[in-house]
Amino acid sequence: MTKTIVMIHGMWCGAWAWDHYKPFFEAKGYTCHTPTLRCHDVDPKAQPDPRVGVLSLKDYASDLEKLIMGLDEKPVLMGHSMGG
């Protein structure tokens, strides 16, 4: 069974959305990856990056595919909102 999890945040979030979940699973022996989706690396209180409006789900999927294909094993995918 895989011990790798990729946690995918939703729209208007960042990797920080998993701050309480990642330590929980790591304490159980999982390796957790919490990528920040393209153009989502802004302060949660700031205005969204305007480039988000021209991105498609395919853009995000492509970025995530590159990450996942580079892992040593097939991960469990855990998504929140749009990340699901």
N, CA, C and O atoms as CSV, one atom per row, in Angstrom:
chain,resi,resn,atom,element,x,y,z
A,1,MET,N,N,0.842,-1.183,0.000
A,1,MET,CA,C,0.000,0.000,0.000
A,1,MET,C,C,0.885,1.244,0.000
A,1,MET,O,O,1.916,1.282,0.672
A,2,THR,N,N,0.484,2.236,-0.741
A,2,THR,CA,C,1.272,3.456,-0.851
A,2,THR,C,C,1.342,4.217,0.470
A,2,THR,O,O,0.402,4.207,1.264
A,3,LYS,N,N,2.456,4.862,0.678
A,3,LYS,CA,C,2.643,5.704,1.869
A,3,LYS,C,C,2.896,7.149,1.441
A,3,LYS,O,O,3.507,7.923,2.178
A,4,THR,N,N,2.426,7.505,0.251
A,4,THR,CA,C,2.602,8.850,-0.278
A,4,THR,C,C,1.236,9.468,-0.547
A,4,THR,O,O,0.356,8.826,-1.121
A,5,ILE,N,N,1.069,10.702,-0.134
A,5,ILE,CA,C,-0.186,11.430,-0.359
A,5,ILE,C,C,0.144,12.753,-1.041
A,5,ILE,O,O,1.067,13.459,-0.633
A,6,VAL,N,N,-0.610,13.081,-2.075
A,6,VAL,CA,C,-0.551,14.409,-2.688
A,6,VAL,C,C,-1.849,15.101,-2.314
A,6,VAL,O,O,-2.935,14.654,-2.684
A,7,MET,N,N,-1.726,16.196,-1.579
A,7,MET,CA,C,-2.880,16.953,-1.093
A,7,MET,C,C,-3.050,18.184,-1.982
A,7,MET,O,O,-2.173,19.046,-2.040
A,8,ILE,N,N,-4.174,18.255,-2.665
A,8,ILE,CA,C,-4.418,19.310,-3.656
A,8,ILE,C,C,-5.460,20.276,-3.116
A,8,ILE,O,O,-6.605,19.903,-2.862
A,9,HIS,N,N,-5.045,21.512,-2.946
A,9,HIS,CA,C,-5.940,22.531,-2.391
A,9,HIS,C,C,-6.946,23.024,-3.420
A,9,HIS,O,O,-6.840,22.713,-4.606
A,10,GLY,N,N,-7.905,23.782,-2.965
A,10,GLY,CA,C,-8.944,24.324,-3.829
A,10,GLY,C,C,-8.644,25.740,-4.304
A,10,GLY,O,O,-7.582,26.301,-4.036
A,11,MET,N,N,-9.610,26.292,-5.013
A,11,MET,CA,C,-9.496,27.660,-5.522
A,11,MET,C,C,-9.446,28.636,-4.357
A,11,MET,O,O,-10.099,28.433,-3.334
A,12,TRP,N,N,-8.680,29.675,-4.521
A,12,TRP,CA,C,-8.493,30.747,-3.533
A,12,TRP,C,C,-7.805,30.251,-2.260
A,12,TRP,O,O,-7.914,30.871,-1.202
A,13,CYS,N,N,-7.100,29.135,-2.377
A,13,CYS,CA,C,-6.315,28.586,-1.266
A,13,CYS,C,C,-4.874,28.424,-1.722
A,13,CYS,O,O,-4.509,28.793,-2.838
A,14,GLY,N,N,-4.083,27.876,-0.854
A,14,GLY,CA,C,-2.709,27.508,-1.159
A,14,GLY,C,C,-2.373,26.264,-0.375
A,14,GLY,O,O,-3.246,25.661,0.248
A,15,ALA,N,N,-1.115,25.876,-0.400
A,15,ALA,CA,C,-0.674,24.691,0.336
A,15,ALA,C,C,-1.018,24.804,1.818
A,15,ALA,O,O,-1.192,23.792,2.497
A,16,TRP,N,N,-1.114,26.025,2.314
A,16,TRP,CA,C,-1.439,26.258,3.727
A,16,TRP,C,C,-2.779,25.631,4.126
A,16,TRP,O,O,-3.023,25.414,5.312
A,17,ALA,N,N,-3.640,25.342,3.166
A,17,ALA,CA,C,-4.939,24.731,3.485
A,17,ALA,C,C,-4.770,23.361,4.147
A,17,ALA,O,O,-5.684,22.871,4.810
A,18,TRP,N,N,-3.607,22.750,3.966
A,18,TRP,CA,C,-3.344,21.423,4.508
A,18,TRP,C,C,-2.489,21.460,5.775
A,18,TRP,O,O,-2.040,20.413,6.242
A,19,ASP,N,N,-2.260,22.628,6.327
A,19,ASP,CA,C,-1.361,22.770,7.485
A,19,ASP,C,C,-1.740,21.903,8.679
A,19,ASP,O,O,-0.853,21.487,9.424
A,20,HIS,N,N,-3.000,21.619,8.887
A,20,HIS,CA,C,-3.409,20.797,10.032
A,20,HIS,C,C,-3.487,19.310,9.677
A,20,HIS,O,O,-3.431,18.456,10.561
A,21,TYR,N,N,-3.614,19.007,8.396
A,21,TYR,CA,C,-3.750,17.622,7.958
A,21,TYR,C,C,-2.399,16.958,7.710
A,21,TYR,O,O,-2.195,15.794,8.052
A,22,LYS,N,N,-1.482,17.713,7.111
A,22,LYS,CA,C,-0.175,17.161,6.761
A,22,LYS,C,C,0.544,16.560,7.976
A,22,LYS,O,O,0.994,15.418,7.890
A,23,PRO,N,N,0.673,17.277,9.110
A,23,PRO,CA,C,1.356,16.683,10.266
A,23,PRO,C,C,0.652,15.423,10.794
A,23,PRO,O,O,1.311,14.496,11.265
A,24,PHE,N,N,-0.662,15.392,10.715
A,24,PHE,CA,C,-1.418,14.224,11.167
A,24,PHE,C,C,-0.999,12.977,10.385
A,24,PHE,O,O,-0.700,11.935,10.969
A,25,PHE,N,N,-0.983,13.104,9.045
A,25,PHE,CA,C,-0.638,11.958,8.216
A,25,PHE,C,C,0.851,11.637,8.280
A,25,PHE,O,O,1.230,10.467,8.233
A,26,GLU,N,N,1.696,12.652,8.387
A,26,GLU,CA,C,3.129,12.395,8.519
A,26,GLU,C,C,3.432,11.634,9.808
A,26,GLU,O,O,4.321,10.783,9.834
A,27,ALA,N,N,2.703,11.937,10.866
A,27,ALA,CA,C,2.890,11.226,12.138
A,27,ALA,C,C,2.503,9.750,12.009
A,27,ALA,O,O,2.928,8.923,12.816
A,28,LYS,N,N,1.711,9.427,11.012
A,28,LYS,CA,C,1.302,8.039,10.767
A,28,LYS,C,C,2.198,7.367,9.729
A,28,LYS,O,O,1.915,6.253,9.290
A,29,GLY,N,N,3.284,8.047,9.334
A,29,GLY,CA,C,4.261,7.452,8.435
A,29,GLY,C,C,4.109,7.763,6.962
A,29,GLY,O,O,4.817,7.185,6.139
A,30,TYR,N,N,3.206,8.656,6.610
A,30,TYR,CA,C,3.025,9.023,5.210
A,30,TYR,C,C,3.970,10.147,4.810
A,30,TYR,O,O,4.322,10.997,5.628
A,31,THR,N,N,4.372,10.144,3.556
A,31,THR,CA,C,5.081,11.264,2.954
A,31,THR,C,C,4.020,12.105,2.264
A,31,THR,O,O,3.288,11.607,1.409
A,32,CYS,N,N,3.935,13.375,2.631
A,32,CYS,CA,C,2.877,14.243,2.098
A,32,CYS,C,C,3.465,15.345,1.233
A,32,CYS,O,O,4.445,15.993,1.600
A,33,HIS,N,N,2.851,15.540,0.091
A,33,HIS,CA,C,3.213,16.626,-0.814
A,33,HIS,C,C,2.018,17.571,-0.880
A,33,HIS,O,O,0.887,17.141,-1.111
A,34,THR,N,N,2.277,18.858,-0.676
A,34,THR,CA,C,1.216,19.865,-0.695
A,34,THR,C,C,1.606,20.977,-1.672
A,34,THR,O,O,1.987,22.071,-1.256
A,35,PRO,N,N,1.508,20.690,-2.969
A,35,PRO,CA,C,1.897,21.708,-3.943
A,35,PRO,C,C,0.931,22.895,-3.925
A,35,PRO,O,O,-0.256,22.751,-3.634
A,36,THR,N,N,1.466,24.043,-4.238
A,36,THR,CA,C,0.626,25.229,-4.430
A,36,THR,C,C,0.322,25.325,-5.913
A,36,THR,O,O,1.236,25.370,-6.736
A,37,LEU,N,N,-0.940,25.357,-6.253
A,37,LEU,CA,C,-1.330,25.447,-7.658
A,37,LEU,C,C,-0.828,26.743,-8.283
A,37,LEU,O,O,-0.648,27.759,-7.612
A,38,ARG,N,N,-0.611,26.670,-9.572
A,38,ARG,CA,C,-0.102,27.810,-10.331
A,38,ARG,C,C,-0.917,29.078,-10.053
A,38,ARG,O,O,-2.147,29.061,-10.096
A,39,CYS,N,N,-0.221,30.157,-9.773
A,39,CYS,CA,C,-0.789,31.490,-9.518
A,39,CYS,C,C,-1.583,31.577,-8.216
A,39,CYS,O,O,-2.341,32.527,-8.023
A,40,HIS,N,N,-1.424,30.614,-7.331
A,40,HIS,CA,C,-2.110,30.637,-6.042
A,40,HIS,C,C,-1.155,30.940,-4.887
A,40,HIS,O,O,-1.527,30.801,-3.721
A,41,ASP,N,N,0.051,31.347,-5.199
A,41,ASP,CA,C,1.047,31.606,-4.159
A,41,ASP,C,C,0.960,33.057,-3.666
A,41,ASP,O,O,1.933,33.809,-3.723
A,42,VAL,N,N,-0.216,33.419,-3.189
A,42,VAL,CA,C,-0.445,34.765,-2.658
A,42,VAL,C,C,-0.949,34.662,-1.219
A,42,VAL,O,O,-1.465,33.625,-0.801
A,43,ASP,N,N,-0.796,35.721,-0.496
A,43,ASP,CA,C,-1.304,35.791,0.873
A,43,ASP,C,C,-2.828,35.597,0.839
A,43,ASP,O,O,-3.498,36.176,-0.016
A,44,PRO,N,N,-3.377,34.802,1.745
A,44,PRO,CA,C,-4.823,34.553,1.729
A,44,PRO,C,C,-5.670,35.814,1.848
A,44,PRO,O,O,-6.834,35.814,1.448
A,45,LYS,N,N,-5.107,36.880,2.389
A,45,LYS,CA,C,-5.866,38.124,2.541
A,45,LYS,C,C,-5.684,39.062,1.348
A,45,LYS,O,O,-6.341,40.099,1.265
A,46,ALA,N,N,-4.792,38.697,0.424
A,46,ALA,CA,C,-4.512,39.540,-0.740
A,46,ALA,C,C,-5.512,39.258,-1.865
A,46,ALA,O,O,-6.227,38.256,-1.848
A,47,GLN,N,N,-5.542,40.151,-2.824
A,47,GLN,CA,C,-6.358,39.938,-4.016
A,47,GLN,C,C,-5.791,38.764,-4.803
A,47,GLN,O,O,-4.574,38.582,-4.827
A,48,PRO,N,N,-6.634,37.964,-5.446
A,48,PRO,CA,C,-6.140,36.839,-6.243
A,48,PRO,C,C,-5.274,37.323,-7.406
A,48,PRO,O,O,-5.456,38.432,-7.908
A,49,ASP,N,N,-4.356,36.499,-7.817
A,49,ASP,CA,C,-3.534,36.779,-8.992
A,49,ASP,C,C,-4.468,36.811,-10.203
A,49,ASP,O,O,-5.211,35.852,-10.414
A,50,PRO,N,N,-4.455,37.869,-10.999
A,50,PRO,CA,C,-5.385,37.959,-12.141
A,50,PRO,C,C,-5.156,36.876,-13.195
A,50,PRO,O,O,-6.048,36.606,-13.999
A,51,ARG,N,N,-3.982,36.255,-13.206
A,51,ARG,CA,C,-3.723,35.190,-14.185
A,51,ARG,C,C,-4.580,33.958,-13.923
A,51,ARG,O,O,-4.740,33.122,-14.812
A,52,VAL,N,N,-5.137,33.831,-12.711
A,52,VAL,CA,C,-6.002,32.694,-12.403
A,52,VAL,C,C,-7.182,32.663,-13.376
A,52,VAL,O,O,-7.664,31.588,-13.731
A,53,GLY,N,N,-7.640,33.814,-13.799
A,53,GLY,CA,C,-8.807,33.904,-14.679
A,53,GLY,C,C,-8.595,33.351,-16.076
A,53,GLY,O,O,-9.565,33.137,-16.804
A,54,VAL,N,N,-7.353,33.114,-16.468
A,54,VAL,CA,C,-7.103,32.579,-17.813
A,54,VAL,C,C,-6.594,31.144,-17.783
A,54,VAL,O,O,-6.314,30.563,-18.832
A,55,LEU,N,N,-6.475,30.574,-16.602
A,55,LEU,CA,C,-6.020,29.192,-16.485
A,55,LEU,C,C,-7.208,28.235,-16.560
A,55,LEU,O,O,-8.326,28.586,-16.185
A,56,SER,N,N,-6.954,27.040,-17.043
A,56,SER,CA,C,-7.996,26.018,-17.101
A,56,SER,C,C,-7.642,24.879,-16.152
A,56,SER,O,O,-6.527,24.808,-15.635
A,57,LEU,N,N,-8.594,24.002,-15.934
A,57,LEU,CA,C,-8.316,22.817,-15.120
A,57,LEU,C,C,-7.223,21.968,-15.756
A,57,LEU,O,O,-6.469,21.295,-15.054
A,58,LYS,N,N,-7.136,22.000,-17.082
A,58,LYS,CA,C,-6.070,21.257,-17.774
A,58,LYS,C,C,-4.693,21.796,-17.398
A,58,LYS,O,O,-3.737,21.029,-17.283
A,59,ASP,N,N,-4.588,23.110,-17.206
A,59,ASP,CA,C,-3.307,23.696,-16.792
A,59,ASP,C,C,-2.891,23.145,-15.429
A,59,ASP,O,O,-1.746,22.739,-15.232
A,60,TYR,N,N,-3.834,23.139,-14.499
A,60,TYR,CA,C,-3.535,22.613,-13.162
A,60,TYR,C,C,-3.228,21.121,-13.223
A,60,TYR,O,O,-2.294,20.650,-12.573
A,61,ALA,N,N,-4.010,20.380,-13.997
A,61,ALA,CA,C,-3.801,18.933,-14.114
A,61,ALA,C,C,-2.422,18.622,-14.692
A,61,ALA,O,O,-1.755,17.687,-14.248
A,62,SER,N,N,-2.004,19.392,-15.667
A,62,SER,CA,C,-0.684,19.198,-16.271
A,62,SER,C,C,0.422,19.401,-15.239
A,62,SER,O,O,1.361,18.609,-15.158
A,63,ASP,N,N,0.304,20.460,-14.460
A,63,ASP,CA,C,1.302,20.729,-13.412
A,63,ASP,C,C,1.343,19.592,-12.395
A,63,ASP,O,O,2.421,19.147,-11.999
A,64,LEU,N,N,0.174,19.125,-11.976
A,64,LEU,CA,C,0.100,18.054,-10.995
A,64,LEU,C,C,0.609,16.725,-11.566
A,64,LEU,O,O,1.238,15.937,-10.860
A,65,GLU,N,N,0.332,16.491,-12.834
A,65,GLU,CA,C,0.813,15.260,-13.472
A,65,GLU,C,C,2.339,15.204,-13.438
A,65,GLU,O,O,2.915,14.149,-13.171
A,66,LYS,N,N,2.991,16.325,-13.705
A,66,LYS,CA,C,4.460,16.356,-13.670
A,66,LYS,C,C,4.972,15.998,-12.281
A,66,LYS,O,O,5.923,15.227,-12.145
A,67,LEU,N,N,4.346,16.554,-11.253
A,67,LEU,CA,C,4.743,16.240,-9.881
A,67,LEU,C,C,4.547,14.755,-9.596
A,67,LEU,O,O,5.455,14.086,-9.102
A,68,ILE,N,N,3.368,14.248,-9.907
A,68,ILE,CA,C,3.011,12.869,-9.581
A,68,ILE,C,C,3.889,11.868,-10.338
A,68,ILE,O,O,4.305,10.858,-9.771
A,69,MET,N,N,4.167,12.140,-11.595
A,69,MET,CA,C,4.990,11.226,-12.386
A,69,MET,C,C,6.431,11.174,-11.869
A,69,MET,O,O,7.149,10.210,-12.136
A,70,GLY,N,N,6.855,12.198,-11.135
A,70,GLY,CA,C,8.201,12.230,-10.586
A,70,GLY,C,C,8.334,11.544,-9.231
A,70,GLY,O,O,9.434,11.462,-8.685
A,71,LEU,N,N,7.239,11.058,-8.690
A,71,LEU,CA,C,7.278,10.387,-7.391
A,71,LEU,C,C,7.722,8.932,-7.542
A,71,LEU,O,O,7.622,8.350,-8.622
A,72,ASP,N,N,8.208,8.361,-6.455
A,72,ASP,CA,C,8.681,6.975,-6.455
A,72,ASP,C,C,7.558,5.945,-6.491
A,72,ASP,O,O,7.782,4.800,-6.885
A,73,GLU,N,N,6.370,6.330,-6.091
A,73,GLU,CA,C,5.233,5.416,-6.090
A,73,GLU,C,C,3.957,6.186,-6.413
A,73,GLU,O,O,3.906,7.409,-6.284
A,74,LYS,N,N,2.937,5.461,-6.831
A,74,LYS,CA,C,1.651,6.091,-7.094
A,74,LYS,C,C,1.080,6.573,-5.765
A,74,LYS,O,O,0.991,5.795,-4.815
A,75,PRO,N,N,0.694,7.843,-5.685
A,75,PRO,CA,C,0.200,8.371,-4.416
A,75,PRO,C,C,-1.308,8.245,-4.262
A,75,PRO,O,O,-2.043,7.981,-5.213
A,76,VAL,N,N,-1.727,8.444,-3.035
A,76,VAL,CA,C,-3.135,8.707,-2.750
A,76,VAL,C,C,-3.335,10.177,-3.090
A,76,VAL,O,O,-2.521,11.014,-2.700
A,77,LEU,N,N,-4.390,10.504,-3.802
A,77,LEU,CA,C,-4.708,11.900,-4.099
A,77,LEU,C,C,-5.808,12.350,-3.153
A,77,LEU,O,O,-6.850,11.704,-3.039
A,78,MET,N,N,-5.563,13.462,-2.477
A,78,MET,CA,C,-6.536,14.014,-1.548
A,78,MET,C,C,-6.817,15.439,-2.011
A,78,MET,O,O,-5.901,16.260,-2.072
A,79,GLY,N,N,-8.057,15.739,-2.335
A,79,GLY,CA,C,-8.374,17.060,-2.850
A,79,GLY,C,C,-9.427,17.776,-2.040
A,79,GLY,O,O,-10.293,17.161,-1.418
A,80,HIS,N,N,-9.331,19.088,-2.062
A,80,HIS,CA,C,-10.295,19.958,-1.388
A,80,HIS,C,C,-10.909,20.862,-2.442
A,80,HIS,O,O,-10.184,21.484,-3.219
A,81,SER,N,N,-12.220,20.945,-2.483
A,81,SER,CA,C,-12.933,21.847,-3.369
A,81,SER,C,C,-12.485,21.610,-4.825
A,81,SER,O,O,-12.592,20.489,-5.322
A,82,MET,N,N,-11.993,22.635,-5.502
A,82,MET,CA,C,-11.558,22.490,-6.893
A,82,MET,C,C,-10.451,21.426,-7.005
A,82,MET,O,O,-10.340,20.763,-8.037
A,83,GLY,N,N,-9.651,21.263,-5.978
A,83,GLY,CA,C,-8.585,20.265,-5.996
A,83,GLY,C,C,-9.101,18.846,-5.988
A,83,GLY,O,O,-8.358,17.906,-6.270
A,84,GLY,N,N,-10.373,18.687,-5.667
A,84,GLY,CA,C,-10.966,17.347,-5.648
A,84,GLY,C,C,-11.424,16.940,-7.014
A,84,GLY,O,O,-11.949,15.841,-7.188
